[in-house]
């Protein structure tokens, strides 16, 4: 997780209108480029290739394999503990 992820998630949740607050899944961005210049070449190359692959092929084909998301406990129970999307 990004080092301020939960702080940002709390801010987004509390600023969401109360009528839709419990029906929203919050998707965090995947940061492959945090201090990318300090990583090994293989790590940099794989991060860039994966980002390109996600944007160019999977998301374009309406297949989103990102597994990091946050939602309220109420939505989790209503969705029978599966991603409701």
PDB file of N, CA, C and O in Angstrom:
ATOM      1  N   UNK A   1       0.835  -1.194   0.000  1.00  0.00           N
ATOM      2  CA  UNK A   1       0.000   0.000   0.000  1.00  0.00           C
ATOM      3  C   UNK A   1       0.873   1.248   0.000  1.00  0.00           C
ATOM      4  O   UNK A   1       1.978   1.257   0.542  1.00  0.00           O
ATOM      5  N   UNK A   2       0.359   2.280  -0.609  1.00  0.00           N
ATOM      6  CA  UNK A   2       0.995   3.582  -0.544  1.00  0.00           C
ATOM      7  C   UNK A   2       0.983   4.024   0.915  1.00  0.00           C
ATOM      8  O   UNK A   2       0.035   3.719   1.639  1.00  0.00           O
ATOM      9  N   UNK A   3       1.999   4.725   1.354  1.00  0.00           N
ATOM     10  CA  UNK A   3       2.154   4.979   2.792  1.00  0.00           C
ATOM     11  C   UNK A   3       1.027   5.815   3.397  1.00  0.00           C
ATOM     12  O   UNK A   3       0.860   5.794   4.617  1.00  0.00           O
ATOM     13  N   UNK A   4       0.256   6.542   2.608  1.00  0.00           N
ATOM     14  CA  UNK A   4      -0.878   7.312   3.143  1.00  0.00           C
ATOM     15  C   UNK A   4      -2.207   6.782   2.612  1.00  0.00           C
ATOM     16  O   UNK A   4      -3.188   7.523   2.550  1.00  0.00           O
ATOM     17  N   UNK A   5      -2.248   5.529   2.236  1.00  0.00           N
ATOM     18  CA  UNK A   5      -3.450   4.952   1.624  1.00  0.00           C
ATOM     19  C   UNK A   5      -4.654   5.018   2.560  1.00  0.00           C
ATOM     20  O   UNK A   5      -5.726   5.461   2.148  1.00  0.00           O
ATOM     21  N   UNK A   6      -4.500   4.592   3.796  1.00  0.00           N
ATOM     22  CA  UNK A   6      -5.646   4.548   4.705  1.00  0.00           C
ATOM     23  C   UNK A   6      -6.125   5.950   5.083  1.00  0.00           C
ATOM     24  O   UNK A   6      -7.317   6.160   5.308  1.00  0.00           O
ATOM     25  N   UNK A   7      -5.217   6.890   5.152  1.00  0.00           N
ATOM     26  CA  UNK A   7      -5.607   8.275   5.401  1.00  0.00           C
ATOM     27  C   UNK A   7      -6.455   8.799   4.233  1.00  0.00           C
ATOM     28  O   UNK A   7      -7.489   9.433   4.442  1.00  0.00           O
ATOM     29  N   UNK A   8      -6.009   8.530   3.020  1.00  0.00           N
ATOM     30  CA  UNK A   8      -6.765   8.961   1.841  1.00  0.00           C
ATOM     31  C   UNK A   8      -8.088   8.210   1.709  1.00  0.00           C
ATOM     32  O   UNK A   8      -9.100   8.794   1.323  1.00  0.00           O
ATOM     33  N   UNK A   9      -8.080   6.927   2.026  1.00  0.00           N
ATOM     34  CA  UNK A   9      -9.308   6.145   1.969  1.00  0.00           C
ATOM     35  C   UNK A   9     -10.337   6.685   2.958  1.00  0.00           C
ATOM     36  O   UNK A   9     -11.515   6.811   2.622  1.00  0.00           O
ATOM     37  N   UNK A  10      -9.903   7.001   4.163  1.00  0.00           N
ATOM     38  CA  UNK A  10     -10.818   7.566   5.165  1.00  0.00           C
ATOM     39  C   UNK A  10     -11.389   8.892   4.702  1.00  0.00           C
ATOM     40  O   UNK A  10     -12.580   9.153   4.878  1.00  0.00           O
ATOM     41  N   UNK A  11     -10.553   9.727   4.114  1.00  0.00           N
ATOM     42  CA  UNK A  11     -11.007  11.026   3.615  1.00  0.00           C
ATOM     43  C   UNK A  11     -12.053  10.845   2.514  1.00  0.00           C
ATOM     44  O   UNK A  11     -13.083  11.519   2.519  1.00  0.00           O
ATOM     45  N   UNK A  12     -11.790   9.939   1.574  1.00  0.00           N
ATOM     46  CA  UNK A  12     -12.741   9.691   0.483  1.00  0.00           C
ATOM     47  C   UNK A  12     -14.051   9.128   1.016  1.00  0.00           C
ATOM     48  O   UNK A  12     -15.125   9.533   0.573  1.00  0.00           O
ATOM     49  N   UNK A  13     -13.972   8.207   1.955  1.00  0.00           N
ATOM     50  CA  UNK A  13     -15.174   7.604   2.516  1.00  0.00           C
ATOM     51  C   UNK A  13     -16.025   8.642   3.242  1.00  0.00           C
ATOM     52  O   UNK A  13     -17.243   8.678   3.068  1.00  0.00           O
ATOM     53  N   UNK A  14     -15.394   9.478   4.046  1.00  0.00           N
ATOM     54  CA  UNK A  14     -16.145  10.470   4.810  1.00  0.00           C
ATOM     55  C   UNK A  14     -16.684  11.603   3.947  1.00  0.00           C
ATOM     56  O   UNK A  14     -17.663  12.245   4.325  1.00  0.00           O
ATOM     57  N   UNK A  15     -16.068  11.862   2.801  1.00  0.00           N
ATOM     58  CA  UNK A  15     -16.555  12.903   1.905  1.00  0.00           C
ATOM     59  C   UNK A  15     -17.549  12.388   0.864  1.00  0.00           C
ATOM     60  O   UNK A  15     -18.113  13.171   0.101  1.00  0.00           O
ATOM     61  N   UNK A  16     -17.759  11.089   0.834  1.00  0.00           N
ATOM     62  CA  UNK A  16     -18.788  10.521  -0.043  1.00  0.00           C
ATOM     63  C   UNK A  16     -20.156  10.841   0.559  1.00  0.00           C
ATOM     64  O   UNK A  16     -20.314  10.767   1.777  1.00  0.00           O
ATOM     65  N   UNK A  17     -21.147  11.194  -0.261  1.00  0.00           N
ATOM     66  CA  UNK A  17     -22.484  11.470   0.291  1.00  0.00           C
ATOM     67  C   UNK A  17     -23.012  10.277   1.090  1.00  0.00           C
ATOM     68  O   UNK A  17     -22.816   9.131   0.686  1.00  0.00           O
ATOM     69  N   UNK A  18     -23.677  10.532   2.215  1.00  0.00           N
ATOM     70  CA  UNK A  18     -24.139   9.433   3.079  1.00  0.00           C
ATOM     71  C   UNK A  18     -25.031   8.420   2.365  1.00  0.00           C
ATOM     72  O   UNK A  18     -25.029   7.243   2.727  1.00  0.00           O
ATOM     73  N   UNK A  19     -25.786   8.847   1.371  1.00  0.00           N
ATOM     74  CA  UNK A  19     -26.674   7.899   0.690  1.00  0.00           C
ATOM     75  C   UNK A  19     -25.930   6.933  -0.236  1.00  0.00           C
ATOM     76  O   UNK A  19     -26.469   5.879  -0.574  1.00  0.00           O
ATOM     77  N   UNK A  20     -24.718   7.265  -0.648  1.00  0.00           N
ATOM     78  CA  UNK A  20     -23.955   6.362  -1.513  1.00  0.00           C
ATOM     79  C   UNK A  20     -22.682   5.845  -0.844  1.00  0.00           C
ATOM     80  O   UNK A  20     -21.948   5.061  -1.446  1.00  0.00           O
ATOM     81  N   UNK A  21     -22.417   6.259   0.359  1.00  0.00           N
ATOM     82  CA  UNK A  21     -21.170   5.919   1.055  1.00  0.00           C
ATOM     83  C   UNK A  21     -20.962   4.411   1.190  1.00  0.00           C
ATOM     84  O   UNK A  21     -19.833   3.930   1.092  1.00  0.00           O
ATOM     85  N   UNK A  22     -22.027   3.677   1.410  1.00  0.00           N
ATOM     86  CA  UNK A  22     -21.910   2.241   1.663  1.00  0.00           C
ATOM     87  C   UNK A  22     -22.124   1.391   0.414  1.00  0.00           C
ATOM     88  O   UNK A  22     -22.217   0.167   0.506  1.00  0.00           O
ATOM     89  N   UNK A  23     -22.203   2.030  -0.749  1.00  0.00           N
ATOM     90  CA  UNK A  23     -22.412   1.288  -1.990  1.00  0.00           C
ATOM     91  C   UNK A  23     -21.252   1.451  -2.960  1.00  0.00           C
ATOM     92  O   UNK A  23     -21.367   1.080  -4.128  1.00  0.00           O
ATOM     93  N   UNK A  24     -20.142   1.999  -2.495  1.00  0.00           N
ATOM     94  CA  UNK A  24     -19.011   2.311  -3.354  1.00  0.00           C
ATOM     95  C   UNK A  24     -17.824   1.420  -3.012  1.00  0.00           C
ATOM     96  O   UNK A  24     -17.506   1.217  -1.840  1.00  0.00           O
ATOM     97  N   UNK A  25     -17.170   0.889  -4.050  1.00  0.00           N
ATOM     98  CA  UNK A  25     -15.882   0.211  -3.886  1.00  0.00           C
ATOM     99  C   UNK A  25     -14.794   1.212  -4.218  1.00  0.00           C
ATOM    100  O   UNK A  25     -14.848   1.874  -5.254  1.00  0.00           O
ATOM    101  N   UNK A  26     -13.825   1.324  -3.358  1.00  0.00           N
ATOM    102  CA  UNK A  26     -12.716   2.239  -3.579  1.00  0.00           C
ATOM    103  C   UNK A  26     -11.531   1.438  -4.102  1.00  0.00           C
ATOM    104  O   UNK A  26     -11.035   0.538  -3.425  1.00  0.00           O
ATOM    105  N   UNK A  27     -11.080   1.768  -5.307  1.00  0.00           N
ATOM    106  CA  UNK A  27      -9.962   1.076  -5.949  1.00  0.00           C
ATOM    107  C   UNK A  27      -8.715   1.926  -5.785  1.00  0.00           C
ATOM    108  O   UNK A  27      -8.682   3.080  -6.212  1.00  0.00           O
ATOM    109  N   UNK A  28      -7.700   1.363  -5.175  1.00  0.00           N
ATOM    110  CA  UNK A  28      -6.463   2.123  -5.014  1.00  0.00           C
ATOM    111  C   UNK A  28      -5.631   2.011  -6.285  1.00  0.00           C
ATOM    112  O   UNK A  28      -5.640   0.971  -6.943  1.00  0.00           O
ATOM    113  N   UNK A  29      -4.927   3.052  -6.626  1.00  0.00           N
ATOM    114  CA  UNK A  29      -4.025   2.938  -7.777  1.00  0.00           C
ATOM    115  C   UNK A  29      -2.827   2.070  -7.400  1.00  0.00           C
ATOM    116  O   UNK A  29      -2.373   2.077  -6.256  1.00  0.00           O
ATOM    117  N   UNK A  30      -2.337   1.340  -8.361  1.00  0.00           N
ATOM    118  CA  UNK A  30      -1.145   0.531  -8.127  1.00  0.00           C
ATOM    119  C   UNK A  30       0.064   1.355  -8.521  1.00  0.00           C
ATOM    120  O   UNK A  30       0.193   1.777  -9.670  1.00  0.00           O
ATOM    121  N   UNK A  31       0.937   1.577  -7.577  1.00  0.00           N
ATOM    122  CA  UNK A  31       2.103   2.412  -7.822  1.00  0.00           C
ATOM    123  C   UNK A  31       3.310   1.530  -8.096  1.00  0.00           C
ATOM    124  O   UNK A  31       3.925   1.003  -7.169  1.00  0.00           O
ATOM    125  N   UNK A  32       3.645   1.374  -9.360  1.00  0.00           N
ATOM    126  CA  UNK A  32       4.835   0.630  -9.719  1.00  0.00           C
ATOM    127  C   UNK A  32       6.038   1.550  -9.857  1.00  0.00           C
ATOM    128  O   UNK A  32       7.164   1.083 -10.028  1.00  0.00           O
ATOM    129  N   UNK A  33       5.803   2.851  -9.783  1.00  0.00           N
ATOM    130  CA  UNK A  33       6.896   3.775 -10.067  1.00  0.00           C
ATOM    131  C   UNK A  33       7.363   4.560  -8.841  1.00  0.00           C
ATOM    132  O   UNK A  33       8.066   5.560  -8.990  1.00  0.00           O
ATOM    133  N   UNK A  34       6.990   4.133  -7.639  1.00  0.00           N
ATOM    134  CA  UNK A  34       7.504   4.796  -6.444  1.00  0.00           C
ATOM    135  C   UNK A  34       8.983   4.440  -6.320  1.00  0.00           C
ATOM    136  O   UNK A  34       9.341   3.264  -6.254  1.00  0.00           O
ATOM    137  N   UNK A  35       9.817   5.437  -6.289  1.00  0.00           N
ATOM    138  CA  UNK A  35      11.285   5.299  -6.263  1.00  0.00           C
ATOM    139  C   UNK A  35      11.766   4.286  -7.301  1.00  0.00           C
ATOM    140  O   UNK A  35      12.632   3.454  -7.027  1.00  0.00           O
ATOM    141  N   UNK A  36      11.189   4.376  -8.491  1.00  0.00           N
ATOM    142  CA  UNK A  36      11.545   3.445  -9.554  1.00  0.00           C
ATOM    143  C   UNK A  36      13.015   3.544  -9.922  1.00  0.00           C
ATOM    144  O   UNK A  36      13.628   2.552 -10.315  1.00  0.00           O
ATOM    145  N   UNK A  37      13.578   4.725  -9.796  1.00  0.00           N
ATOM    146  CA  UNK A  37      14.989   4.904 -10.142  1.00  0.00           C
ATOM    147  C   UNK A  37      15.928   4.180  -9.180  1.00  0.00           C
ATOM    148  O   UNK A  37      17.102   3.993  -9.497  1.00  0.00           O
ATOM    149  N   UNK A  38      15.436   3.772  -8.016  1.00  0.00           N
ATOM    150  CA  UNK A  38      16.262   3.066  -7.039  1.00  0.00           C
ATOM    151  C   UNK A  38      16.110   1.551  -7.121  1.00  0.00           C
ATOM    152  O   UNK A  38      16.773   0.827  -6.378  1.00  0.00           O
ATOM    153  N   UNK A  39      15.262   1.068  -7.999  1.00  0.00           N
ATOM    154  CA  UNK A  39      15.003  -0.373  -8.104  1.00  0.00           C
ATOM    155  C   UNK A  39      15.965  -1.042  -9.081  1.00  0.00           C
ATOM    156  O   UNK A  39      16.623  -0.385  -9.888  1.00  0.00           O
ATOM    157  N   UNK A  40      16.026  -2.350  -8.985  1.00  0.00           N
ATOM    158  CA  UNK A  40      16.817  -3.136  -9.926  1.00  0.00           C
ATOM    159  C   UNK A  40      16.200  -3.017 -11.311  1.00  0.00           C
ATOM    160  O   UNK A  40      15.011  -2.725 -11.447  1.00  0.00           O
ATOM    161  N   UNK A  41      17.016  -3.246 -12.344  1.00  0.00           N
ATOM    162  CA  UNK A  41      16.542  -3.134 -13.721  1.00  0.00           C
ATOM    163  C   UNK A  41      15.355  -4.056 -13.980  1.00  0.00           C
ATOM    164  O   UNK A  41      14.369  -3.645 -14.591  1.00  0.00           O
ATOM    165  N   UNK A  42      15.448  -5.301 -13.516  1.00  0.00           N
ATOM    166  CA  UNK A  42      14.370  -6.265 -13.748  1.00  0.00           C
ATOM    167  C   UNK A  42      13.059  -5.770 -13.145  1.00  0.00           C
ATOM    168  O   UNK A  42      12.006  -5.875 -13.773  1.00  0.00           O
ATOM    169  N   UNK A  43      13.121  -5.235 -11.934  1.00  0.00           N
ATOM    170  CA  UNK A  43      11.918  -4.716 -11.278  1.00  0.00           C
ATOM    171  C   UNK A  43      11.343  -3.546 -12.050  1.00  0.00           C
ATOM    172  O   UNK A  43      10.128  -3.463 -12.231  1.00  0.00           O
ATOM    173  N   UNK A  44      12.192  -2.642 -12.507  1.00  0.00           N
ATOM    174  CA  UNK A  44      11.714  -1.496 -13.297  1.00  0.00           C
ATOM    175  C   UNK A  44      11.068  -1.970 -14.585  1.00  0.00           C
ATOM    176  O   UNK A  44       9.985  -1.513 -14.949  1.00  0.00           O
ATOM    177  N   UNK A  45      11.730  -2.881 -15.271  1.00  0.00           N
ATOM    178  CA  UNK A  45      11.196  -3.368 -16.544  1.00  0.00           C
ATOM    179  C   UNK A  45       9.854  -4.066 -16.350  1.00  0.00           C
ATOM    180  O   UNK A  45       8.923  -3.828 -17.119  1.00  0.00           O
ATOM    181  N   UNK A  46       9.740  -4.915 -15.346  1.00  0.00           N
ATOM    182  CA  UNK A  46       8.479  -5.633 -15.113  1.00  0.00           C
ATOM    183  C   UNK A  46       7.363  -4.683 -14.704  1.00  0.00           C
ATOM    184  O   UNK A  46       6.220  -4.874 -15.117  1.00  0.00           O
ATOM    185  N   UNK A  47       7.663  -3.659 -13.899  1.00  0.00           N
ATOM    186  CA  UNK A  47       6.660  -2.675 -13.513  1.00  0.00           C
ATOM    187  C   UNK A  47       6.123  -1.910 -14.708  1.00  0.00           C
ATOM    188  O   UNK A  47       4.917  -1.692 -14.822  1.00  0.00           O
ATOM    189  N   UNK A  48       7.012  -1.504 -15.597  1.00  0.00           N
ATOM    190  CA  UNK A  48       6.594  -0.763 -16.783  1.00  0.00           C
ATOM    191  C   UNK A  48       5.809  -1.671 -17.725  1.00  0.00           C
ATOM    192  O   UNK A  48       4.785  -1.259 -18.271  1.00  0.00           O
ATOM    193  N   UNK A  49       6.276  -2.893 -17.920  1.00  0.00           N
ATOM    194  CA  UNK A  49       5.569  -3.836 -18.810  1.00  0.00           C
ATOM    195  C   UNK A  49       4.195  -4.167 -18.254  1.00  0.00           C
ATOM    196  O   UNK A  49       3.223  -4.226 -19.008  1.00  0.00           O
ATOM    197  N   UNK A  50       4.098  -4.384 -16.950  1.00  0.00           N
ATOM    198  CA  UNK A  50       2.797  -4.717 -16.357  1.00  0.00           C
ATOM    199  C   UNK A  50       1.833  -3.555 -16.480  1.00  0.00           C
ATOM    200  O   UNK A  50       0.660  -3.761 -16.793  1.00  0.00           O
ATOM    201  N   UNK A  51       2.297  -2.344 -16.241  1.00  0.00           N
ATOM    202  CA  UNK A  51       1.428  -1.172 -16.398  1.00  0.00           C
ATOM    203  C   UNK A  51       0.930  -1.055 -17.832  1.00  0.00           C
ATOM    204  O   UNK A  51      -0.252  -0.804 -18.064  1.00  0.00           O
ATOM    205  N   UNK A  52       1.824  -1.235 -18.784  1.00  0.00           N
ATOM    206  CA  UNK A  52       1.445  -1.175 -20.195  1.00  0.00           C
ATOM    207  C   UNK A  52       0.442  -2.274 -20.524  1.00  0.00           C
ATOM    208  O   UNK A  52      -0.545  -2.030 -21.217  1.00  0.00           O
ATOM    209  N   UNK A  53       0.693  -3.480 -20.030  1.00  0.00           N
ATOM    210  CA  UNK A  53      -0.190  -4.609 -20.294  1.00  0.00           C
ATOM    211  C   UNK A  53      -1.583  -4.354 -19.734  1.00  0.00           C
ATOM    212  O   UNK A  53      -2.583  -4.622 -20.401  1.00  0.00           O
ATOM    213  N   UNK A  54      -1.652  -3.832 -18.498  1.00  0.00           N
ATOM    214  CA  UNK A  54      -2.953  -3.559 -17.881  1.00  0.00           C
ATOM    215  C   UNK A  54      -3.740  -2.538 -18.688  1.00  0.00           C
ATOM    216  O   UNK A  54      -4.913  -2.751 -18.993  1.00  0.00           O
ATOM    217  N   UNK A  55      -3.096  -1.437 -19.030  1.00  0.00           N
ATOM    218  CA  UNK A  55      -3.799  -0.369 -19.742  1.00  0.00           C
ATOM    219  C   UNK A  55      -4.110  -0.786 -21.178  1.00  0.00           C
ATOM    220  O   UNK A  55      -5.213  -0.545 -21.668  1.00  0.00           O
ATOM    221  N   UNK A  56      -3.150  -1.407 -21.850  1.00  0.00           N
ATOM    222  CA  UNK A  56      -3.313  -1.707 -23.268  1.00  0.00           C
ATOM    223  C   UNK A  56      -4.200  -2.881 -23.584  1.00  0.00           C
ATOM    224  O   UNK A  56      -4.893  -2.868 -24.601  1.00  0.00           O
ATOM    225  N   UNK A  57      -4.201  -3.900 -22.744  1.00  0.00           N
ATOM    226  CA  UNK A  57      -4.903  -5.122 -23.105  1.00  0.00           C
ATOM    227  C   UNK A  57      -6.057  -5.468 -22.169  1.00  0.00           C
ATOM    228  O   UNK A  57      -7.196  -5.616 -22.610  1.00  0.00           O
ATOM    229  N   UNK A  58      -5.763  -5.596 -20.888  1.00  0.00           N
ATOM    230  CA  UNK A  58      -6.787  -6.106 -19.981  1.00  0.00           C
ATOM    231  C   UNK A  58      -7.917  -5.105 -19.746  1.00  0.00           C
ATOM    232  O   UNK A  58      -9.089  -5.460 -19.878  1.00  0.00           O
ATOM    233  N   UNK A  59      -7.588  -3.877 -19.405  1.00  0.00           N
ATOM    234  CA  UNK A  59      -8.639  -2.890 -19.161  1.00  0.00           C
ATOM    235  C   UNK A  59      -9.375  -2.580 -20.455  1.00  0.00           C
ATOM    236  O   UNK A  59     -10.591  -2.390 -20.452  1.00  0.00           O
ATOM    237  N   UNK A  60      -8.640  -2.529 -21.563  1.00  0.00           N
ATOM    238  CA  UNK A  60      -9.277  -2.318 -22.863  1.00  0.00           C
ATOM    239  C   UNK A  60     -10.234  -3.437 -23.230  1.00  0.00           C
ATOM    240  O   UNK A  60     -11.211  -3.206 -23.941  1.00  0.00           O
ATOM    241  N   UNK A  61      -9.968  -4.642 -22.756  1.00  0.00           N
ATOM    242  CA  UNK A  61     -10.844  -5.787 -22.998  1.00  0.00           C
ATOM    243  C   UNK A  61     -11.867  -5.975 -21.910  1.00  0.00           C
ATOM    244  O   UNK A  61     -12.514  -7.021 -21.851  1.00  0.00           O
ATOM    245  N   UNK A  62     -12.035  -4.987 -21.040  1.00  0.00           N
ATOM    246  CA  UNK A  62     -12.984  -5.015 -19.922  1.00  0.00           C
ATOM    247  C   UNK A  62     -12.675  -6.151 -18.947  1.00  0.00           C
ATOM    248  O   UNK A  62     -13.579  -6.739 -18.353  1.00  0.00           O
ATOM    249  N   UNK A  63     -11.383  -6.448 -18.794  1.00  0.00           N
ATOM    250  CA  UNK A  63     -10.935  -7.452 -17.823  1.00  0.00           C
ATOM    251  C   UNK A  63     -10.007  -6.728 -16.861  1.00  0.00           C
ATOM    252  O   UNK A  63      -8.896  -6.351 -17.234  1.00  0.00           O
ATOM    253  N   UNK A  64     -10.447  -6.533 -15.642  1.00  0.00           N
ATOM    254  CA  UNK A  64      -9.647  -5.828 -14.660  1.00  0.00           C
ATOM    255  C   UNK A  64      -9.241  -6.804 -13.573  1.00  0.00           C
ATOM    256  O   UNK A  64     -10.074  -7.243 -12.779  1.00  0.00           O
ATOM    257  N   UNK A  65      -7.969  -7.140 -13.538  1.00  0.00           N
ATOM    258  CA  UNK A  65      -7.494  -8.149 -12.584  1.00  0.00           C
ATOM    259  C   UNK A  65      -6.924  -7.557 -11.309  1.00  0.00           C
ATOM    260  O   UNK A  65      -6.338  -8.283 -10.506  1.00  0.00           O
ATOM    261  N   UNK A  66      -7.080  -6.267 -11.105  1.00  0.00           N
ATOM    262  CA  UNK A  66      -6.535  -5.664  -9.886  1.00  0.00           C
ATOM    263  C   UNK A  66      -7.281  -6.212  -8.679  1.00  0.00           C
ATOM    264  O   UNK A  66      -8.510  -6.268  -8.680  1.00  0.00           O
ATOM    265  N   UNK A  67      -6.563  -6.605  -7.678  1.00  0.00           N
ATOM    266  CA  UNK A  67      -7.183  -7.270  -6.541  1.00  0.00           C
ATOM    267  C   UNK A  67      -7.212  -6.398  -5.293  1.00  0.00           C
ATOM    268  O   UNK A  67      -7.661  -6.855  -4.241  1.00  0.00           O
ATOM    269  N   UNK A  68      -6.754  -5.174  -5.379  1.00  0.00           N
ATOM    270  CA  UNK A  68      -6.725  -4.314  -4.201  1.00  0.00           C
ATOM    271  C   UNK A  68      -7.887  -3.339  -4.276  1.00  0.00           C
ATOM    272  O   UNK A  68      -7.905  -2.447  -5.124  1.00  0.00           O
ATOM    273  N   UNK A  69      -8.838  -3.508  -3.403  1.00  0.00           N
ATOM    274  CA  UNK A  69      -9.968  -2.597  -3.328  1.00  0.00           C
ATOM    275  C   UNK A  69     -10.465  -2.569  -1.887  1.00  0.00           C
ATOM    276  O   UNK A  69     -10.193  -3.473  -1.097  1.00  0.00           O
ATOM    277  N   UNK A  70     -11.191  -1.521  -1.572  1.00  0.00           N
ATOM    278  CA  UNK A  70     -11.728  -1.366  -0.220  1.00  0.00           C
ATOM    279  C   UNK A  70     -13.209  -1.052  -0.335  1.00  0.00           C
ATOM    280  O   UNK A  70     -13.637  -0.319  -1.227  1.00  0.00           O
ATOM    281  N   UNK A  71     -13.983  -1.617   0.579  1.00  0.00           N
ATOM    282  CA  UNK A  71     -15.407  -1.319   0.616  1.00  0.00           C
ATOM    283  C   UNK A  71     -15.892  -1.482   2.042  1.00  0.00           C
ATOM    284  O   UNK A  71     -15.206  -2.056   2.887  1.00  0.00           O
ATOM    285  N   UNK A  72     -17.084  -0.969   2.296  1.00  0.00           N
ATOM    286  CA  UNK A  72     -17.619  -1.021   3.650  1.00  0.00           C
ATOM    287  C   UNK A  72     -18.016  -2.443   4.022  1.00  0.00           C
ATOM    288  O   UNK A  72     -18.260  -3.282   3.154  1.00  0.00           O
ATOM    289  N   UNK A  73     -18.076  -2.696   5.307  1.00  0.00           N
ATOM    290  CA  UNK A  73     -18.482  -4.012   5.788  1.00  0.00           C
ATOM    291  C   UNK A  73     -19.919  -4.305   5.360  1.00  0.00           C
ATOM    292  O   UNK A  73     -20.252  -5.447   5.046  1.00  0.00           O
ATOM    293  N   UNK A  74     -20.765  -3.288   5.347  1.00  0.00           N
ATOM    294  CA  UNK A  74     -22.148  -3.463   4.926  1.00  0.00           C
ATOM    295  C   UNK A  74     -22.213  -3.966   3.480  1.00  0.00           C
ATOM    296  O   UNK A  74     -22.958  -4.899   3.181  1.00  0.00           O
ATOM    297  N   UNK A  75     -21.444  -3.357   2.597  1.00  0.00           N
ATOM    298  CA  UNK A  75     -21.429  -3.776   1.195  1.00  0.00           C
ATOM    299  C   UNK A  75     -20.832  -5.170   1.053  1.00  0.00           C
ATOM    300  O   UNK A  75     -21.277  -5.954   0.216  1.00  0.00           O
ATOM    301  N   UNK A  76     -19.839  -5.477   1.855  1.00  0.00           N
ATOM    302  CA  UNK A  76     -19.225  -6.801   1.822  1.00  0.00           C
ATOM    303  C   UNK A  76     -20.239  -7.877   2.206  1.00  0.00           C
ATOM    304  O   UNK A  76     -20.299  -8.925   1.563  1.00  0.00           O
ATOM    305  N   UNK A  77     -21.030  -7.631   3.242  1.00  0.00           N
ATOM    306  CA  UNK A  77     -22.051  -8.596   3.671  1.00  0.00           C
ATOM    307  C   UNK A  77     -23.151  -8.696   2.623  1.00  0.00           C
ATOM    308  O   UNK A  77     -23.596  -9.798   2.301  1.00  0.00           O
ATOM    309  N   UNK A  78     -23.601  -7.553   2.081  1.00  0.00           N
ATOM    310  CA  UNK A  78     -24.648  -7.575   1.052  1.00  0.00           C
ATOM    311  C   UNK A  78     -24.183  -8.297  -0.207  1.00  0.00           C
ATOM    312  O   UNK A  78     -24.990  -8.930  -0.888  1.00  0.00           O
ATOM    313  N   UNK A  79     -22.899  -8.213  -0.523  1.00  0.00           N
ATOM    314  CA  UNK A  79     -22.349  -8.900  -1.684  1.00  0.00           C
ATOM    315  C   UNK A  79     -21.937 -10.328  -1.396  1.00  0.00           C
ATOM    316  O   UNK A  79     -21.290 -10.962  -2.230  1.00  0.00           O
ATOM    317  N   UNK A  80     -22.295 -10.845  -0.243  1.00  0.00           N
ATOM    318  CA  UNK A  80     -21.977 -12.198   0.193  1.00  0.00           C
ATOM    319  C   UNK A  80     -20.472 -12.467   0.119  1.00  0.00           C
ATOM    320  O   UNK A  80     -20.033 -13.534  -0.310  1.00  0.00           O
ATOM    321  N   UNK A  81     -19.701 -11.476   0.547  1.00  0.00           N
ATOM    322  CA  UNK A  81     -18.254 -11.550   0.668  1.00  0.00           C
ATOM    323  C   UNK A  81     -17.538 -11.751  -0.676  1.00  0.00           C
ATOM    324  O   UNK A  81     -16.440 -12.305  -0.726  1.00  0.00           O
ATOM    325  N   UNK A  82     -18.167 -11.301  -1.749  1.00  0.00           N
ATOM    326  CA  UNK A  82     -17.539 -11.261  -3.069  1.00  0.00           C
ATOM    327  C   UNK A  82     -17.559  -9.840  -3.576  1.00  0.00           C
ATOM    328  O   UNK A  82     -18.387  -9.038  -3.146  1.00  0.00           O
ATOM    329  N   UNK A  83     -16.668  -9.520  -4.474  1.00  0.00           N
ATOM    330  CA  UNK A  83     -16.648  -8.188  -5.087  1.00  0.00           C
ATOM    331  C   UNK A  83     -17.969  -7.997  -5.837  1.00  0.00           C
ATOM    332  O   UNK A  83     -18.299  -8.787  -6.721  1.00  0.00           O
ATOM    333  N   UNK A  84     -18.726  -6.950  -5.488  1.00  0.00           N
ATOM    334  CA  UNK A  84     -20.038  -6.785  -6.099  1.00  0.00           C
ATOM    335  C   UNK A  84     -20.013  -6.339  -7.547  1.00  0.00           C
ATOM    336  O   UNK A  84     -21.055  -6.338  -8.202  1.00  0.00           O
ATOM    337  N   UNK A  85     -18.851  -5.957  -8.069  1.00  0.00           N
ATOM    338  CA  UNK A  85     -18.778  -5.448  -9.437  1.00  0.00           C
ATOM    339  C   UNK A  85     -18.744  -6.547 -10.352  1.00  0.00           C
ATOM    340  O   UNK A  85     -18.682  -6.340 -11.564  1.00  0.00           O
TER     341      UNK A  85
END
